[in-house]
């Protein structure tokens, strides 16, 4: 089913120890750009989070916001920077000797110096928290995908309607194309008769037919119409696909636009030119909608 690139989802996990809140916002983008904002304590999980999101969302600018409330007792350890403590001790000893002060340094004093003692959370706590965070991410992704599918269904319906409109326009051109050459032949013959009437001469019917044939070959758009109908069929088939089709649709609509421009330049006919303008207007609307598709 067609999926939009825009959407929002929120997931939450709550127990006696933690509350994880995950919010995911997705908007249009040519590529798959994932930006994660979360507490530093979860930094080691970034790759897991990124892979999890990328496996579900193939395209778009995706912002992931993660907040954590910790209700339990944190497991911490105190690490002693031995080299730094020795350096402080040595420096204080040199300073005491320089100033000729009595020895009054104690372990508690050295421990109060910056960075001698560091309190660190035990890494195992983060690993144990992953299943909880994973559940919140899954819930957020599920809600975001629901929103994407609803919007994608609306876009699909709109695009299929526009393809039907294009098909109707092309059918008109197909019916009109043979008449253009016939009208040119009649117009050319009429002008020659008017010009030769003044000298009581008859037009060269064979020459008129030759000129008309050359003109008909010049304005022949059969190949363009065949390709155009083929592209519209591809558009419809792609829209009904279950995979990410945004880039493919963008390519096909470029080809539709190319064939339309060729038809407009080859046919010197007011009614066809009017329809070509209508077709190009629909193409632009389709192109805008495609930018929203994953």
C-alpha positions in Angstrom: 0.0 0.0 0.0 1.2 3.5 -0.8 2.8 5.3 2.1 3.3 9.0 2.7 6.6 10.3 4.0 5.0 12.6 6.6 3.7 11.4 10.0 4.1 11.4 13.7 4.1 8.6 16.3 4.5 8.5 20.1 5.4 5.5 22.2 5.8 5.0 25.9 7.1 2.3 28.3 6.4 2.6 32.0 7.3 0.4 34.9 8.5 0.8 38.5 12.0 1.7 37.5 11.8 3.6 34.2 9.6 5.6 31.9 10.8 5.9 28.3 8.9 8.3 25.9 9.8 8.1 22.2 8.4 10.6 19.7 9.2 10.2 16.0 8.4 12.9 13.4 8.9 12.3 9.7 8.8 14.8 6.8 9.6 14.8 3.1 13.2 14.2 2.0 14.9 12.7 -1.0 17.0 10.5 1.1 16.8 8.6 4.4 18.0 11.0 7.0 17.7 10.0 10.7 18.4 12.4 13.5 18.3 11.1 17.1 18.1 13.3 20.2 18.4 11.4 23.5 20.2 11.5 26.9 23.9 10.9 26.8 23.4 7.8 29.0 21.8 6.1 25.9 24.6 7.0 23.5 25.8 3.3 23.3 22.3 2.4 21.9 22.3 4.8 19.0 23.3 2.3 16.3 20.5 -0.1 17.4 18.0 2.7 17.4 19.1 3.9 14.0 18.9 0.4 12.4 15.5 -0.2 14.0 14.0 3.0 12.5 15.7 2.5 9.1 14.3 -1.0 8.8 10.8 0.5 8.9 11.2 4.0 7.3 12.9 3.8 4.0 12.8 7.5 3.0 12.3 10.9 4.6 13.8 13.2 7.2 13.1 11.4 10.5 13.6 13.1 13.9 13.6 10.8 16.9 13.2 12.3 20.4 13.8 10.1 23.4 13.3 11.1 27.1 13.9 8.9 30.1 12.7 9.1 33.7 14.6 6.8 36.1 12.6 5.9 39.2 14.9 3.1 40.5 18.1 3.2 42.4 21.0 3.6 40.0 23.9 1.3 40.1 27.0 3.4 40.4 30.7 2.8 41.0 33.4 5.2 42.2 36.6 5.2 40.1 39.9 6.6 41.5 42.1 8.3 39.0 45.4 7.1 40.6 47.7 9.0 38.3 45.9 12.2 38.9 45.9 11.7 42.7 49.6 11.1 42.7 50.1 14.2 40.6 48.1 16.3 43.0 50.1 14.8 45.9 53.4 15.5 44.3 52.4 19.1 43.4 51.2 19.8 47.0 54.4 18.4 48.4 56.5 20.6 46.1 54.3 23.6 47.1 54.6 22.8 50.8 58.4 22.6 50.5 58.6 25.8 48.5 56.6 27.7 51.1 58.1 25.8 54.1 54.7 24.7 55.4 54.1 21.9 57.8 52.7 18.6 56.4 49.0 18.7 56.8 47.7 16.9 53.7 45.2 14.0 54.2 43.5 11.4 52.0 40.2 13.3 52.3 41.8 16.5 51.0 43.3 14.8 48.0 39.9 13.1 47.3 38.3 16.6 47.1 40.6 17.7 44.3 38.8 17.8 40.8 38.4 14.5 39.0 40.3 12.4 41.5 37.1 10.5 42.3 34.5 9.9 39.5 31.1 8.4 40.0 30.1 6.3 37.0 26.9 4.4 36.2 27.4 0.7 35.6 27.1 0.0 31.9 25.0 -3.1 32.5 22.1 -0.9 33.4 21.9 0.5 29.9 21.9 -2.9 28.3 19.1 -4.0 30.6 17.1 -0.9 29.6 17.2 -1.7 25.9 14.1 -4.0 25.8 12.1 -1.3 27.5 13.3 1.4 25.1 12.7 -1.0 22.2 9.1 -1.4 23.1 8.5 2.3 23.2 10.2 2.7 19.8 8.1 0.0 18.3 4.9 1.7 19.6 6.0 5.1 18.1 6.9 3.5 14.8 3.5 1.7 14.6 1.5 4.9 15.2 3.6 6.8 12.7 3.1 4.1 10.1 -0.6 4.2 10.7 -0.6 7.9 9.9 1.6 7.4 6.8 -0.7 4.7 5.5 -3.9 6.9 5.9 -2.3 9.8 4.1 -0.8 7.5 1.5 -4.2 6.1 0.7 -5.6 9.6 0.2 -2.6 10.5 -2.1 -3.1 7.3 -4.0 -6.8 8.0 -4.6 -6.0 11.5 -5.8 -3.2 10.4 -8.1 -5.3 7.6 -9.7 -8.0 10.2 -10.4 -5.5 12.5 -12.1 -4.2 9.6 -14.2 -7.7 9.0 -15.4 -7.9 12.7 -16.3 -4.7 12.4 -18.3 -6.0 9.3 -20.1 -9.1 11.2 -21.2 -6.9 14.1 -22.5 -4.7 11.7 -24.4 -7.7 10.0 -25.9 -8.8 13.4 -27.2 -5.4 14.0 -28.9 -5.5 10.5 -30.4 -8.8 11.2 -32.0 -7.8 14.7 -33.1 -4.4 13.9 -34.6 -5.6 12.3 -37.9 -7.9 15.3 -38.5 -5.0 17.8 -38.3 -3.3 16.4 -41.5 -6.6 16.3 -43.4 -7.5 19.8 -42.4 -4.0 21.0 -43.5 -4.5 19.3 -46.9 -7.9 21.0 -47.4 -6.5 24.3 -46.3 -3.5 24.0 -48.7 -5.7 23.0 -51.6 -8.1 25.9 -50.9 -5.3 28.4 -50.9 -3.9 27.1 -54.1 -7.3 27.3 -55.8 -7.8 30.8 -54.7 -4.3 31.8 -56.0 -4.8 30.0 -59.3 -8.3 31.2 -59.9 -7.0 34.6 -60.9 -5.2 33.0 -63.9 -7.8 30.4 -64.6 -5.5 27.5 -63.8 -6.1 24.3 -61.9 -4.0 23.3 -58.8 -1.7 20.3 -59.0 -3.5 17.8 -56.9 -0.5 15.4 -56.8 1.7 18.2 -55.5 -0.9 19.0 -52.8 -1.0 15.4 -51.7 2.8 15.2 -51.6 2.9 18.4 -49.4 0.2 17.0 -47.2 2.0 13.7 -46.8 5.2 15.5 -45.8 3.3 17.6 -43.3 1.5 14.5 -41.9 4.8 12.8 -41.3 6.3 15.9 -39.7 3.4 16.1 -37.1 3.0 12.4 -36.6 2.8 11.7 -32.8 1.8 8.1 -32.9 5.1 7.0 -31.1 4.7 9.7 -28.5 1.1 8.7 -27.8 2.0 5.0 -27.4 4.8 5.8 -25.0 2.6 8.2 -23.1 -0.1 5.6 -22.6 2.6 3.1 -21.5 4.0 5.5 -19.0 0.5 6.1 -17.5 0.0 2.4 -17.2 3.3 2.2 -15.4 2.3 5.0 -13.1 -0.9 3.2 -12.1 0.8 -0.1 -11.6 3.5 1.5 -9.5 0.9 3.3 -7.4 -0.6 0.0 -6.5 2.7 -1.5 -5.5 3.5 -2.4 -1.8 7.1 -1.2 -1.9 8.7 2.3 -1.6 7.9 3.8 -5.0 8.5 7.6 -4.6 11.7 7.7 -6.7 10.3 5.5 -9.4 7.2 7.6 -9.7 9.3 10.7 -10.0 11.2 9.2 -12.9 8.1 8.1 -14.7 6.4 11.5 -14.4 9.5 13.0 -15.9 9.1 10.8 -18.9 5.4 11.7 -19.2 6.4 15.3 -19.2 9.0 14.7 -21.9 6.5 13.0 -24.2 3.9 15.8 -23.6 6.4 18.5 -24.5 7.3 16.6 -27.8 3.6 16.4 -28.7 3.1 20.1 -28.0 6.1 21.0 -30.2 5.1 18.7 -33.1 1.4 19.5 -33.5 0.6 23.0 -34.7 -3.0 22.8 -33.6 -4.9 25.1 -31.2 -7.2 22.4 -29.7 -4.2 20.0 -29.1 -2.1 22.9 -27.7 -5.0 23.6 -25.2 -5.1 20.0 -24.1 -1.3 19.9 -23.7 -1.5 22.8 -21.3 -4.1 20.9 -19.3 -1.9 17.8 -19.3 1.1 19.8 -18.1 -1.0 21.3 -15.3 -2.0 17.8 -14.1 1.6 16.6 -14.4 2.7 19.4 -12.1 0.1 18.5 -9.5 1.1 14.8 -9.7 4.8 15.8 -9.3 3.9 17.8 -6.2 2.0 14.8 -4.7 4.8 12.4 -5.5 7.2 14.4 -3.3 5.1 13.2 -0.4 5.4 9.5 -1.2 8.0 7.2 0.4 
